[in-house]
Amino acid sequence: MEGLLTFLAFAGLFYLMMRYGCGAHMVHGHGRQGMNHRAPGSPSRDPVCGMNVAPTTGYSRMYRGREYRFCSRQCLDQFDAAPERYLSEQGETP
């Protein structure tokens, strides 16, 4: 019985840490927020044409660990052909 109570105490502590502590950021998808430099749910800027794109619309592409959003398939294709060109135009280092 003592082993069961110890297990339940550790399980409860683990739950609280994952829900409200350090693990909460990973569970809720905020672990890579620092790489995106924008708040979740805010619009992204299309690196090809400069148009703002909502997170639920358009196209997206992961490039070197960062997600880029595009307003159209044409902008996505142009980015795929030469991503360094568009990122250097924005002043980002690819």
MARRO-123995 format. One record per residue: residue number from 1; z, y, x of N, C-alpha, C, O in turn. Coordinates in steps of 0.001 Angstrom, whole numbers, always signed. Atoms other than C-alpha are relative to their C-alpha. Layout:
MARRO-123995
R  num      npz      npy      npx     capz     capy     capx      cpz      cpy      cpx      opz      opy      opx
R  NUM        Z        Y        X        Z        Y        X        Z        Y        X        Z        Y        X
...
END
This chain:
MARRO-123995
R  num      npz      npy      npx     capz     capy     capx      cpz      cpy      cpx      opz      opy      opx
R    1       +0    -1198     +825       +0       +0       +0       +0    +1260     +867     -616    +2268     +522
R    2      -59    -1163     -887     +774    +2343    +2905    -1385     +306     +580    -1739    +1472     +756
R    3    +1351     -186     -520    -2741    +1798    +4302     -919     +651    -1028    -1766    +1473     -677
R    4     +804     -588    +1064    -4299    +2674     +961     +308    +1486     -171     -606    +2290     -353
R    5     -381    -1411     +131    -2339    +5938     +714     -529     +814    +1185     -977    +1946    +1005
R    6     +538     -686    -1175    -3357    +6878    +4265    -1503     +199     -145    -2022    +1277     +143
R    7    +1439      -94     +216    -6997    +6132    +3457     -327    +1073    -1030    -1234    +1877     -816
R    8     +252     -998    +1041    -6852    +8227     +276     +287    +1417     +501     -423    +2357     +144
R    9     -314    -1328     -555    -5216   +11126    +2157    -1142     +467     +900    -1564    +1620     +806
R   10    +1107     -371     -875    -7971   +11092    +4801    -1292     +237     -795    -2066    +1137     -468
R   11    +1183     -193     +836   -10673   +10731    +2149      +71    +1344     -720     -938    +2042     -818
R   12     -172    -1292     +655    -9275   +13731     +279     -200    +1151     +964     -836    +2146     +614
R   13     +191    -1030    -1015    -9137   +15796    +3462    -1477     +124     +381    -1990    +1233     +533
R   14    +1424       -5     -320   -12712   +14799    +4315     -795     +690    -1117    -1686    +1494     -845
R   15     +684     -617    +1136   -13865   +15790     +824     +184    +1515      +17     -779    +2263     -148
R   16     -266    -1441       -3   -12183   +19194    +1043     -744     +707    +1132    -1261    +1807     +938
R   17     +708     -616    -1120   -13691   +19903    +4462    -1507      +58     -261    -2150    +1054      +70
R   18    +1436       -3     +290   -17191   +18935    +3337     -330     +949    -1145    -1402    +1553    -1159
R   19     +264     -846    +1170   -16896   +20865      +85     +220    +1479     +294     -576    +2322     -121
R   20     -368    -1399     -189   -15236   +24059    +1281      +38     +446    +1461      +69    +1646    +1733
R   21     -156     -343    -1406   -15043   +23938    +5062    -1315      +25     +747    -2345     +448     +222
R   22    +1151      -53     -904   -17452   +23556    +7947    -1212     -750     -546    -2341     -294     -363
R   23    +1112     +797     +493   -19578   +20900    +6259     -686     +585    -1213    -1783     +150    -1562
R   24     +588     -577    +1216   -20239   +23038    +3174    -1345     +636     +281    -2234     +598     -569
R   25    +1262     -643     -321   -23013   +24901    +4950    -1124    -1016     +133    -2253     -736     -268
R   26    +1028    +1016     -164   -24886   +21720    +5791     -329     -674    -1329    -1496     -947    -1613
R   27     +214     +673    +1277   -24427   +20108    +2384     -814     +870     -945    -1666     +363    -1675
R   28     +662     -895     +933   -25653   +23172     +511    -1265     +627     +560    -1816    +1545      -47
R   29    +1281     -435     -518   -28670   +23755    +2735      +19    +1305     +762    -1036    +1914     +940
R   30      -70    -1264     -721   -27431   +26780    +4675     +128     -221    +1497     +421     +729    +2223
R   31     -182     +303    -1409   -27324   +25064    +8061     -996     +686     +900     -672     +960    +2055
R   32    +1030     -610     -837   -30553   +26655    +9325     -279    +1442     -394    -1308    +2001      -13
R   33     +238    -1357     +482   -30177   +30052    +7701     -170     +968    +1157     -971    +1897    +1059
R   34     +112     -896    -1134   -29746   +31733   +11064    -1392      +14     +601    -1802    +1020    +1179
R   35    +1347      +55     -550   -33213   +30603   +12093     -998     +742     -876    -2012    +1234     -381
R   36     +948     -642     +900   -34882   +32070    +9029     +166    +1513      -49     -777    +2217     -410
R   37     -287    -1426       +0   -33263   +35522    +9331     -217     +638    -1369     -608    +1802    -1457
R   38     +102     -552    +1345   -33334   +35971    +5571     +906     -794     -916    +1235    -1946     -633
R   39     -884     +663     +948   -31146   +35123    +2623     -781    -1043     -792    -1964     -852    -1073
R   40     +688     +998     +817   -31957   +31976     +653     -413     +593    -1340     +358    +1317    -1969
R   41     +500     -497    +1270   -34072   +32762    -2387     -711    +1333     +101    -1309    +1784     -876
R   42     +700    -1276     -146   -35433   +36013     -983    -1451     -259     +385    -1759    -1301     +963
R   43    +1418     +230     -311   -39197   +36458     -602     -263       -2    +1504     +441     +645    +2279
R   44     +452      +50    -1385   -40936   +35664    +2673    -1270     +818     +122    -1969    +1047     -865
R   45    +1230     -757     -240   -43731   +37676    +4240    -1047     -952     +577     -802    -1638    +1569
R   46    +1128     +799     -469   -47057   +35898    +4655     -414     +543    +1373     -765    +1718    +1478
R   47     +332     -510    -1336   -47772   +36119    +8425    -1478     +366     +164    -1828    +1069    +1113
R   48    +1429     -274     -128   -51547   +36303    +7821     -359    +1332     -658     -945    +2203      -15
R   49     +402    -1218     +728   -51957   +39017    +5150    +1141     +980     -212     +896    +2129     -580
R   50    -1139     -897     +148   -48434   +40473    +5011     +564      +92    -1403    +1486     +871    -1642
R   51     -460      -35    +1383   -47936   +39828    +1295    +1357     -702     -123    +1606    -1691     +567
R   52    -1273     +674     +269   -44426   +38960      +24     -256    -1211     -891     -997    -1128    -1871
R   53     +199    +1247     +734   -44256   +35369    -1249    +1368     -535     -410    +2240     -731     +436
R   54    -1260     +549     +513   -41440   +34048    -3470     +169    -1433     +491     -820    -2124     +737
R   55     -245    +1348     -528   -39769   +30811    -2303     -555    -1130     -859     -742    -2243     -368
R   56     +477    +1061     +895   -41068   +28892    -5337    -1506      +51     -231    -2040     -745    -1004
R   57    +1439     -112     +211   -44708   +29987    -5115     -734     -127    +1325     -118     -130    +2391
R   58     +834      +40    -1197   -47574   +29716    -2668      +90    -1315     +755     +426    -2357     +194
R   59      +17    +1159     -884   -47810   +27319     +250     +998     +223    +1124    +1357    +1361    +1428
R   60     -913     -151    -1133   -45456   +26617    +3114     -420     -929    +1128    -1085    -1942     +914
R   61     +284     +817    -1182   -45753   +25244    +6627    +1177     +155     +956    +1634    +1268    +1216
R   62    -1022      -27    -1046   -43067   +24302    +9149     -729     +120    +1334    -1638     -657    +1626
R   63     +598     -192    -1312   -43993   +25588   +12595    +1112     +316     +989    +1796    +1333     +871
R   64    -1029     -148    -1041   -41681   +25174   +15595    +1379     +243     -590    +2107    +1133     -151
R   65    -1334      -38     +583   -38620   +24659   +13430     +257    +1112     -996    +1400    +1308    -1408
R   66     -177    -1080     +962   -39204   +27580   +11073    -1032     -131    -1113    -2179     -504     -870
R   67     +905      +86    +1138   -40718   +27673    +7598     -697    +1340     -205      -56    +2391     -231
R   68     +813    -1180     +320   -43536   +30139    +6929     -636     -231    -1351    -1085    -1339    -1647
R   69     +574     +111    +1340   -44792   +30844    +3403    -1276     +821      -64    -1395    +1867     +575
R   70    +1325     -610     +101   -48352   +31777    +2448     -357     +209    -1457       +0     -596    -2317
R   71     +350     -329    +1382   -49775   +33417     -667    -1155     -858     -510    -1273    -1078    -1716
R   72    +1168     +770     +436   -52949   +31304     -712     -337    -1090    +1016     +147    -1093    +2148
R   73     +453    +1068     -888   -54571   +28239     +753     -844     +575    +1143     -820      +54    +2258
R   74     +823     -638    -1028   -56970   +30508    +2648     +880     +550    +1135     +546     +378    +2308
R   75     -907     -513    -1036   -54075   +32223    +4484     +629    -1153     +784     +786    -1063    +2001
R   76     -560    +1163     -682   -52527   +28827    +5256    -1004     -588     +978     -636     -925    +2104
R   77    +1035     +546     -882   -55815   +27562    +6719     -227     +896    +1218     -419     +399    +2327
R   78     +166     -920    -1123   -56185   +30697    +8856    +1168     -125     +975     +973      -79    +2190
R   79    -1175     +171     -851   -52628   +30242   +10150      -86    -1307     +781     +201    -1340    +1977
R   80     +124    +1300     -668   -53236   +26552   +10917    -1000      +47    +1153     -821     -648    +2153
R   81    +1020      -90    -1037   -56305   +27501   +12976     +526     +689    +1259     +130     +327    +2367
R   82     -496     -747    -1168   -54398   +29926   +15251    +1376     +602     -287    +1483    +1817     -453
R   83    -1317     -541     +356   -50651   +30252   +14547     +534    +1028    +1003    +1197    +1988     +610
R   84     -502     -937    -1007   -49898   +32023   +17844     -552    +1407     -215     +130    +2399      +44
R   85     +635    -1308     +247   -52299   +34809   +16916     +786     +794    -1040    +1078    +1972     -836
R   86     -675     -704    +1083   -50500   +35665   +13688    +1458     +284     +320    +1995    +1305     -110
R   87    -1390     -240     -348   -47013   +35319   +15093     +111    +1081    +1074    +1068    +1856    +1065
R   88      -56    -1053    -1017   -47796   +37519   +18101     -331    +1362     -608     +169    +2382     -133
R   89     +295    -1253     +696   -49254   +40170   +15757    +1229     +555     -694    +1375    +1770     -834
R   90    -1232     -418     +665   -45897   +40246   +13959    +1093     +316    +1011    +2161     +798     +634
R   91    -1017     -231    -1013   -44034   +40533   +17233     +961    -1145     +177    +1982     -996     +848
R   92     -834    +1190     -157   -42544   +37040   +16973     -507     -796    +1176    -1703     -805    +1466
R   93     +410     +878    -1095   -42555   +34702   +19916     -150    -1401     -543     +816    -1963    -1058
R   94     +211    +1347     +547   -44094   +31372   +18925     +750    -1059     +781     +675    -2241     +447
END
